[in-house]
């Protein structure tokens, strides 16, 4: 019995702007700041390798000093709709009905809602009344792969079942109007909003690439590198400049022993499905693979078209790969990083 990926579908919010059209809003937000600082902030946006981004709010709402409650209410309303849309899309791609899902995992770290999103999706799509729910709320950018790992473990233990992992994020809802720190500015420059759903199956006859192995890797003494500080004005980004360096220093330990334990090598992996954390992280990974003939072009293209959508982003890369004609026998490596600090890995085989 193997666990396979049946389908992936994305959903995007209604509001979108190219980075060039965000600059006037930066001028308003940065009014009164030193000219040198304003130029530095604009340069960060221009060099973020993000051409376009989407948001659950219009630009005026993002840059206005709205309250945490107001933004979180928008998050609840809009993200629930995005979750419904991407789950419906994934079901349609797989040729399934809602009642054929046995396990639902909802992933988000950019807002709060109790009941969690899965409860609303059960009602909206009339999912099974005995469906098993798991909301994953505090694993950040890594949680798209984390959710798939949880689904994989469930399906390995339960043949003939299916699971849906729904990742919905709105980093723009966490923008801090009165915070001029580099963490808040870099976050605003690289992040965007989006949602994606992946359906996995342990039904013998279902098609799709099989998960060969799945593991997590945790960095010691690295909780300070990434996360959110819960302030009176909302979720305030924590983002240490040492993140790319830390990834580079652990990369060999993250990748090669994992592949070896699963009976393969990096040379045998043709499909790289990496979370696009940002331009510097992409550059770090590309430098590691320089000269090996590998590329992360799909990762770069997702960052360019949508920005970093936290947990949902790696699923956008996965969808691009699944839409290609991948030859049987090809192997793929999924990799994402997130608060903790941790790396999540999945090995696929077509």
C-alpha positions as CSV (number, residue, x, y, z in Angstrom):
1,X,0.0,0.0,0.0
2,X,1.3,3.5,-0.9
3,X,0.1,7.0,-0.3
4,X,-0.3,9.1,-3.4
5,X,-0.9,12.7,-4.2
6,X,-4.1,12.8,-6.3
7,X,-4.5,16.5,-7.0
8,X,-3.5,20.1,-6.0
9,X,-5.6,23.2,-6.6
10,X,-4.9,26.8,-5.7
11,X,-7.2,29.8,-4.9
12,X,-6.3,33.5,-5.1
13,X,-7.9,36.5,-3.4
14,X,-9.7,39.1,-5.4
15,X,-7.2,42.0,-4.9
16,X,-4.0,42.0,-6.8
17,X,-1.3,44.6,-7.7
18,X,2.1,44.6,-9.4
19,X,4.9,45.7,-7.1
20,X,5.2,48.9,-9.1
21,X,1.7,50.0,-8.1
22,X,2.5,49.5,-4.4
23,X,5.1,52.2,-4.3
24,X,2.7,55.1,-3.9
25,X,1.2,53.5,-0.8
26,X,4.7,53.1,0.5
27,X,5.2,56.9,0.0
28,X,2.1,57.5,2.2
29,X,3.1,55.0,4.8
30,X,6.7,56.3,5.0
31,X,5.7,60.0,5.1
32,X,7.9,61.8,7.6
33,X,10.7,59.2,7.5
34,X,14.3,60.1,6.5
35,X,14.8,60.2,2.7
36,X,17.6,57.7,2.9
37,X,15.4,55.2,4.8
38,X,12.6,55.6,2.3
39,X,14.9,54.8,-0.6
40,X,16.2,51.8,1.3
41,X,12.7,50.5,1.8
42,X,11.7,51.0,-1.8
43,X,14.9,49.2,-2.9
44,X,13.9,46.2,-0.7
45,X,10.6,46.0,-2.5
46,X,12.1,46.4,-5.9
47,X,14.7,43.7,-5.3
48,X,12.4,41.2,-3.6
49,X,11.9,39.2,-6.9
50,X,8.2,39.5,-6.5
51,X,6.5,41.1,-9.5
52,X,2.9,40.6,-8.4
53,X,1.0,39.7,-5.2
54,X,-2.5,39.0,-4.1
55,X,-4.4,40.1,-1.0
56,X,-7.7,39.5,0.9
57,X,-7.8,43.3,1.4
58,X,-7.4,46.2,-1.0
59,X,-4.2,48.3,-0.7
60,X,-5.9,51.0,1.3
61,X,-7.0,48.5,3.9
62,X,-3.5,47.0,4.2
63,X,-1.8,50.3,4.7
64,X,-4.4,51.9,6.9
65,X,-4.0,51.6,10.6
66,X,-6.9,49.2,11.0
67,X,-7.2,47.3,14.3
68,X,-6.2,43.8,14.9
69,X,-9.9,42.9,15.3
70,X,-10.9,44.5,12.0
71,X,-8.1,42.7,10.1
72,X,-8.8,39.4,11.8
73,X,-12.5,39.6,10.9
74,X,-11.5,40.1,7.3
75,X,-9.1,37.2,7.6
76,X,-11.9,34.9,8.9
77,X,-14.4,35.9,6.2
78,X,-12.1,35.8,3.2
79,X,-9.8,32.9,4.1
80,X,-12.8,30.7,4.8
81,X,-14.0,31.4,1.2
82,X,-10.5,30.7,-0.2
83,X,-10.3,27.4,1.7
84,X,-13.7,26.4,0.3
85,X,-12.6,27.4,-3.2
86,X,-9.3,25.5,-3.3
87,X,-10.8,22.4,-1.6
88,X,-13.6,22.3,-4.3
89,X,-11.0,22.8,-7.0
90,X,-8.9,19.9,-5.7
91,X,-12.0,17.6,-5.4
92,X,-12.9,18.4,-9.0
93,X,-9.4,17.7,-10.3
94,X,-9.4,14.4,-8.5
95,X,-13.0,13.5,-9.6
96,X,-14.1,13.2,-6.0
97,X,-17.1,14.3,-3.9
98,X,-16.7,15.9,-0.5
99,X,-18.0,12.8,1.3
100,X,-15.1,10.8,-0.1
101,X,-12.6,12.7,2.2
102,X,-11.9,10.9,5.5
103,X,-9.4,13.3,7.0
104,X,-9.1,17.1,6.8
105,X,-6.1,19.2,7.9
106,X,-6.4,23.0,7.7
107,X,-3.2,25.0,7.9
108,X,-2.8,28.7,8.7
109,X,-0.7,30.9,10.9
110,X,-1.7,34.5,9.9
111,X,-5.0,34.8,11.8
112,X,-7.1,33.4,14.6
113,X,-10.4,31.6,14.4
114,X,-12.2,29.2,16.8
115,X,-13.9,27.1,15.5
116,X,-11.1,26.5,13.1
117,X,-11.5,26.7,9.4
118,X,-12.2,23.0,8.9
119,X,-15.5,23.2,10.8
120,X,-16.7,25.8,8.3
121,X,-15.5,23.7,5.4
122,X,-17.4,20.7,6.7
123,X,-20.6,22.7,6.6
124,X,-20.0,24.5,3.4
125,X,-19.1,21.3,1.4
126,X,-21.3,18.9,3.4
127,X,-18.2,16.8,4.3
128,X,-18.7,13.6,6.3
129,X,-20.0,13.9,9.8
130,X,-17.3,11.4,11.0
131,X,-14.4,13.1,9.2
132,X,-11.3,13.4,11.3
133,X,-10.1,17.1,11.8
134,X,-6.7,18.5,12.5
135,X,-6.1,22.3,12.5
136,X,-2.4,23.2,12.3
137,X,-1.9,26.8,13.4
138,X,1.6,27.6,14.5
139,X,4.1,26.1,12.1
140,X,4.4,29.0,9.7
141,X,5.9,28.5,6.2
142,X,6.7,24.9,6.9
143,X,3.1,23.9,7.6
144,X,2.1,23.0,4.0
145,X,4.6,20.2,4.0
146,X,3.9,19.5,7.7
147,X,0.2,19.0,6.9
148,X,1.1,16.6,4.1
149,X,3.3,14.6,6.5
150,X,0.5,14.3,9.0
151,X,-1.8,13.2,6.2
152,X,0.8,10.7,5.0
153,X,1.1,9.2,8.5
154,X,-2.7,8.9,8.9
155,X,-3.1,7.3,5.4
156,X,-0.2,4.8,5.9
157,X,-2.0,3.5,9.0
158,X,-5.4,3.5,7.2
159,X,-5.6,1.9,3.8
160,X,-8.4,2.9,1.5
161,X,-8.8,6.5,2.9
162,X,-8.3,10.0,1.6
163,X,-7.1,13.2,3.2
164,X,-7.3,16.9,2.2
165,X,-4.7,19.4,3.3
166,X,-6.0,23.0,3.0
167,X,-3.4,25.8,3.5
168,X,-4.8,29.3,3.6
169,X,-2.7,32.3,4.5
170,X,-3.0,36.1,4.6
171,X,0.4,37.6,5.6
172,X,-0.9,41.0,4.4
173,X,-3.3,40.9,7.4
174,X,-0.3,40.9,9.7
175,X,1.3,44.1,8.4
176,X,2.1,46.5,11.3
177,X,1.3,50.1,10.4
178,X,3.5,51.6,13.2
179,X,6.4,49.2,12.9
180,X,9.3,50.4,10.7
181,X,11.6,47.5,11.6
182,X,13.4,45.5,8.8
183,X,11.3,42.4,9.8
184,X,8.0,44.2,9.1
185,X,9.4,45.8,5.9
186,X,10.9,42.6,4.4
187,X,7.8,40.7,5.3
188,X,5.7,43.2,3.4
189,X,8.0,43.1,0.5
190,X,8.1,39.3,0.0
191,X,4.7,38.0,1.3
192,X,1.3,37.8,-0.4
193,X,-2.0,36.0,0.3
194,X,-3.2,32.7,-1.2
195,X,-4.6,29.3,-0.6
196,X,-4.1,25.8,-1.9
197,X,-5.4,22.3,-1.3
198,X,-3.7,18.9,-1.8
199,X,-5.6,15.6,-1.8
200,X,-3.7,12.5,-0.8
201,X,-5.0,8.9,-1.0
202,X,-4.2,5.4,0.2
203,X,-6.7,3.8,-2.1
204,X,-4.9,1.2,-4.2
205,X,-6.4,2.3,-7.5
206,X,-5.9,6.0,-7.1
207,X,-3.3,7.6,-9.3
208,X,-0.5,10.1,-8.7
209,X,3.1,10.3,-7.4
210,X,3.7,8.2,-4.4
211,X,5.2,9.5,-1.1
212,X,8.3,7.4,-0.5
213,X,9.4,9.1,2.7
214,X,8.6,12.0,4.9
215,X,10.5,13.5,7.8
216,X,11.0,16.6,9.9
217,X,14.4,18.2,10.9
218,X,14.6,20.5,13.9
219,X,17.4,23.1,14.4
220,X,18.6,23.4,18.1
221,X,18.6,26.8,19.8
222,X,16.9,28.5,16.8
223,X,13.5,29.5,18.1
224,X,14.4,33.2,17.7
225,X,14.9,33.0,13.9
226,X,11.3,33.2,12.7
227,X,7.8,33.5,14.0
228,X,5.2,36.0,15.2
229,X,5.1,38.2,18.4
230,X,1.5,38.7,19.5
231,X,1.2,42.4,20.1
232,X,-1.8,44.6,20.9
233,X,-1.9,45.5,17.2
234,X,-1.8,41.9,15.9
235,X,0.8,39.4,14.7
236,X,4.2,41.2,14.5
237,X,6.7,39.4,12.3
238,X,9.9,38.0,13.7
239,X,12.5,37.4,11.0
240,X,16.2,37.1,11.7
241,X,18.7,38.1,8.9
242,X,20.6,34.9,9.7
243,X,17.9,32.5,8.3
244,X,19.6,31.9,4.9
245,X,23.0,31.3,6.6
246,X,21.4,28.9,9.0
247,X,19.7,27.0,6.2
248,X,23.0,26.8,4.3
249,X,24.9,25.5,7.4
250,X,22.4,22.7,7.9
251,X,21.5,21.9,4.3
252,X,23.7,18.8,4.0
253,X,22.3,17.3,7.2
254,X,18.8,18.0,6.1
255,X,19.0,16.5,2.6
256,X,21.6,13.8,2.1
257,X,20.9,11.5,5.1
258,X,17.2,11.7,4.4
259,X,17.7,10.6,0.8
260,X,20.1,7.9,1.9
261,X,17.6,6.5,4.4
262,X,15.1,6.3,1.5
263,X,17.5,4.5,-0.8
264,X,18.3,7.3,-3.2
265,X,20.7,10.2,-3.9
266,X,20.4,13.8,-4.9
267,X,21.6,12.8,-8.4
268,X,18.5,10.7,-8.8
269,X,16.1,13.5,-7.9
270,X,14.9,15.5,-10.9
271,X,11.9,17.5,-9.5
272,X,12.8,20.0,-6.9
273,X,9.7,21.4,-5.1
274,X,11.1,24.0,-2.7
275,X,9.3,26.6,-0.7
276,X,10.2,30.0,-2.0
277,X,10.9,31.7,1.3
278,X,12.4,34.8,-0.4
279,X,15.1,35.9,-2.8
280,X,18.0,35.4,-0.4
281,X,16.9,31.9,0.5
282,X,16.5,31.0,-3.2
283,X,20.0,32.3,-3.9
284,X,21.3,30.2,-1.0
285,X,19.7,27.0,-2.4
286,X,20.8,27.8,-6.0
287,X,24.4,28.3,-4.8
288,X,24.3,24.9,-3.1
289,X,23.1,23.2,-6.3
290,X,25.4,25.2,-8.6
291,X,27.1,22.9,-11.1
292,X,24.8,19.9,-10.3
293,X,22.4,20.5,-13.2
294,X,19.5,21.0,-10.9
295,X,17.2,24.0,-11.0
296,X,14.5,25.5,-8.9
297,X,12.9,27.5,-11.7
298,X,9.3,26.7,-10.6
299,X,10.1,27.9,-7.1
300,X,11.4,31.2,-8.4
301,X,8.4,31.6,-10.7
302,X,5.9,31.1,-7.9
303,X,7.7,33.8,-5.9
304,X,7.7,36.1,-8.8
305,X,4.0,35.6,-9.6
306,X,2.5,35.5,-6.1
307,X,5.1,36.2,-3.4
308,X,5.7,34.0,-0.4
309,X,2.2,32.9,0.8
310,X,3.6,31.2,3.9
311,X,2.4,27.5,4.2
312,X,0.5,27.5,0.9
313,X,3.4,28.5,-1.3
314,X,5.1,25.1,-1.7
315,X,1.8,23.7,-2.8
316,X,1.8,26.2,-5.7
317,X,5.2,24.8,-6.7
318,X,3.8,21.2,-6.4
319,X,0.8,22.1,-8.6
320,X,3.2,23.4,-11.3
321,X,5.1,20.1,-11.2
322,X,2.0,17.9,-11.2
323,X,0.7,19.8,-14.3
324,X,3.8,18.6,-16.2
325,X,4.2,15.3,-18.0
326,X,6.7,13.8,-15.5
327,X,8.1,10.4,-16.7
328,X,7.4,7.3,-14.6
329,X,10.3,6.6,-12.2
330,X,11.2,10.3,-11.7
331,X,11.8,11.3,-8.1
332,X,10.8,14.6,-6.5
333,X,11.9,16.3,-3.3
334,X,9.6,18.7,-1.4
335,X,11.3,21.0,1.1
336,X,10.1,23.8,3.3
337,X,11.4,25.8,6.3
338,X,9.6,27.4,9.2
339,X,9.5,28.6,12.8
340,X,11.1,26.3,15.3
341,X,13.4,26.5,13.4
342,X,12.7,23.4,11.3
343,X,12.8,21.8,7.8
344,X,10.1,19.5,6.5
345,X,11.0,17.0,3.7
346,X,8.9,14.7,1.5
347,X,10.4,12.3,-1.2
348,X,8.1,11.6,-4.1
349,X,8.2,9.0,-6.9
350,X,6.1,9.0,-10.1
